[in-house]
């Protein structure tokens, strides 16, 4: 199955998605909670960009948890480290979601993709990698932009991910003003 892939959001324009105004529009704590993040978890944030959600993830997992934030764009990771390098329980890494070789099998409780799944070029390899790094019954939680990734594409993503060994998990909400949630559990 060939899925639609969107262009990577350029690092040069990261200020558009990483700013105080966006914090007023989106309830990041609520989004992270809806996506299943809990204290003590080890979370993979795939497609972290300049780290807009990273500090909220760091706070949500707490001192007992840990976040591995990856992005394929070196400039995004540089910006994330500059802005959020102070976070003690976060490790920023330049990595493709299709190659998570720096993460051990079954090491992750929850793989978190916030407005990034649609940009992954090698979705087949990426979903296989998410499956590999997740613990048994681990969660793959995705939020996609509502007015960019349309329902038919989200439905294709669901079928594709289920075909890779995941089961659809209930989400407390399908969509909010800006995005739609897809949540899966590793079988």
C-alpha positions as CSV (number, residue, x, y, z in Angstrom):
1,X,0.0,0.0,0.0
2,X,1.5,3.4,-1.1
3,X,0.6,6.1,1.4
4,X,0.7,9.8,0.8
5,X,3.8,11.5,2.1
6,X,4.0,15.3,2.6
7,X,7.1,17.5,2.4
8,X,9.2,17.9,5.5
9,X,8.5,21.1,7.4
10,X,11.6,23.3,6.8
11,X,13.8,24.1,9.9
12,X,13.9,27.7,8.7
13,X,10.2,28.1,9.4
14,X,10.2,26.3,12.8
15,X,9.2,29.6,14.5
16,X,5.7,29.2,12.9
17,X,5.0,26.0,14.9
18,X,7.2,26.7,18.0
19,X,5.9,30.0,19.5
20,X,3.9,31.3,22.4
21,X,0.8,32.0,20.3
22,X,0.5,28.3,19.5
23,X,0.6,27.5,23.2
24,X,-2.5,29.7,23.6
25,X,-4.4,27.8,20.9
26,X,-3.3,24.2,21.8
27,X,-3.6,22.7,25.2
28,X,-0.3,20.7,25.0
29,X,-0.7,19.1,28.5
30,X,-4.2,17.9,27.4
31,X,-2.9,16.7,24.1
32,X,-0.1,14.7,25.7
33,X,-2.5,13.2,28.2
34,X,-5.0,12.2,25.4
35,X,-2.2,10.6,23.6
36,X,-1.5,8.3,26.6
37,X,1.7,9.7,28.1
38,X,2.0,8.9,31.8
39,X,4.6,9.5,34.6
40,X,7.5,7.0,34.5
41,X,7.2,6.1,30.8
42,X,10.0,5.9,28.4
43,X,8.7,7.8,25.3
44,X,10.0,8.0,21.8
45,X,9.1,11.4,20.2
46,X,9.6,10.9,16.5
47,X,9.7,14.0,14.4
48,X,10.3,16.3,17.3
49,X,11.2,19.3,15.1
50,X,12.6,22.2,17.2
51,X,11.1,20.6,20.4
52,X,7.7,22.4,20.6
53,X,6.1,19.4,22.5
54,X,9.3,18.1,24.1
55,X,9.1,20.1,27.3
56,X,5.5,19.1,27.9
57,X,6.5,15.4,27.3
58,X,9.4,15.8,29.7
59,X,7.1,17.2,32.4
60,X,4.5,14.5,31.7
61,X,6.9,11.5,32.2
62,X,8.5,13.2,35.2
63,X,11.8,12.4,36.8
64,X,11.2,8.7,36.7
65,X,10.5,8.8,32.9
66,X,12.6,9.6,29.9
67,X,12.1,11.0,26.4
68,X,14.1,10.2,23.3
69,X,13.4,13.0,20.8
70,X,14.5,12.3,17.2
71,X,14.3,14.2,14.0
72,X,15.7,13.6,10.6
73,X,16.7,17.2,10.1
74,X,20.0,18.2,11.8
75,X,19.0,21.8,12.0
76,X,15.8,21.0,13.8
77,X,17.8,19.0,16.4
78,X,20.2,21.9,16.8
79,X,17.3,24.3,17.5
80,X,15.7,21.8,19.9
81,X,19.0,21.5,21.8
82,X,19.4,25.3,21.9
83,X,15.9,25.8,23.2
84,X,15.4,22.8,25.4
85,X,18.8,21.3,26.1
86,X,18.3,22.1,29.8
87,X,15.8,19.2,30.1
88,X,17.4,16.5,32.2
89,X,15.3,13.6,31.1
90,X,15.5,14.2,27.3
91,X,18.0,13.0,24.8
92,X,17.9,14.7,21.4
93,X,19.1,12.6,18.4
94,X,19.4,13.0,14.7
95,X,17.6,10.0,13.3
96,X,15.1,8.9,10.7
97,X,12.0,7.2,12.1
98,X,12.9,4.4,9.6
99,X,16.2,3.8,11.3
100,X,16.0,3.7,15.1
101,X,19.0,1.5,15.5
102,X,20.2,3.5,18.6
103,X,17.2,2.2,20.5
104,X,17.0,-1.3,21.8
105,X,14.2,-3.8,21.1
106,X,11.3,-3.4,23.5
107,X,12.8,-0.3,25.2
108,X,9.9,2.1,24.6
109,X,6.5,2.4,26.4
110,X,5.0,4.9,23.9
111,X,6.0,6.1,20.5
112,X,4.7,9.7,20.1
113,X,4.3,11.4,16.7
114,X,2.8,14.9,16.8
115,X,2.1,16.3,13.3
116,X,4.9,14.2,11.9
117,X,3.7,10.8,10.6
118,X,2.5,12.3,7.3
119,X,6.1,13.6,6.7
120,X,7.7,10.2,7.1
121,X,9.0,9.0,3.7
122,X,9.7,5.4,4.5
123,X,6.5,4.6,6.4
124,X,6.9,0.8,6.0
125,X,10.3,0.8,7.7
126,X,9.2,3.4,10.3
127,X,6.2,1.5,11.5
128,X,8.3,-1.7,11.6
129,X,10.9,0.2,13.7
130,X,8.1,1.5,16.1
131,X,6.9,-2.1,16.5
132,X,10.4,-3.3,17.2
133,X,11.3,-0.6,19.8
134,X,7.9,-0.8,21.6
135,X,7.4,-3.1,24.6
136,X,4.7,-5.7,24.4
137,X,1.4,-3.8,24.6
138,X,3.3,-0.5,23.9
139,X,1.4,2.4,22.5
140,X,1.9,4.1,19.1
141,X,0.1,7.5,19.4
142,X,-0.2,9.8,16.5
143,X,-1.8,13.3,16.0
144,X,-2.1,14.6,12.5
145,X,-3.1,18.1,11.4
146,X,-6.8,18.1,10.7
147,X,-6.8,20.5,7.7
148,X,-3.7,19.0,6.0
149,X,-4.1,15.3,6.5
150,X,-7.6,14.4,5.4
151,X,-9.9,11.6,6.7
152,X,-9.2,9.3,3.7
153,X,-5.4,9.6,4.4
154,X,-5.9,9.0,8.1
155,X,-8.1,5.9,7.3
156,X,-5.3,4.6,5.0
157,X,-2.8,5.2,7.8
158,X,-5.0,3.1,10.2
159,X,-5.2,0.2,7.8
160,X,-1.5,0.3,7.1
161,X,-0.5,0.4,10.8
162,X,-2.9,-2.4,11.7
163,X,-1.4,-4.5,8.9
164,X,2.0,-4.1,10.6
165,X,0.9,-5.9,13.8
166,X,-0.8,-3.1,15.8
167,X,-4.4,-3.1,17.0
168,X,-6.5,0.1,17.0
169,X,-6.8,1.4,20.6
170,X,-9.6,3.6,21.8
171,X,-8.9,7.3,22.1
172,X,-10.9,9.6,24.3
173,X,-11.3,11.9,21.3
174,X,-11.1,11.5,17.6
175,X,-10.3,15.1,16.6
176,X,-10.0,18.6,18.2
177,X,-9.9,22.0,16.5
178,X,-6.5,21.5,14.9
179,X,-5.8,17.8,14.7
180,X,-7.0,14.2,14.8
181,X,-5.7,11.3,17.0
182,X,-4.8,7.8,16.0
183,X,-3.8,5.4,18.7
184,X,-2.6,1.8,18.5
185,X,-1.3,-0.9,20.7
186,X,1.4,-3.4,19.9
187,X,-0.1,-6.9,19.7
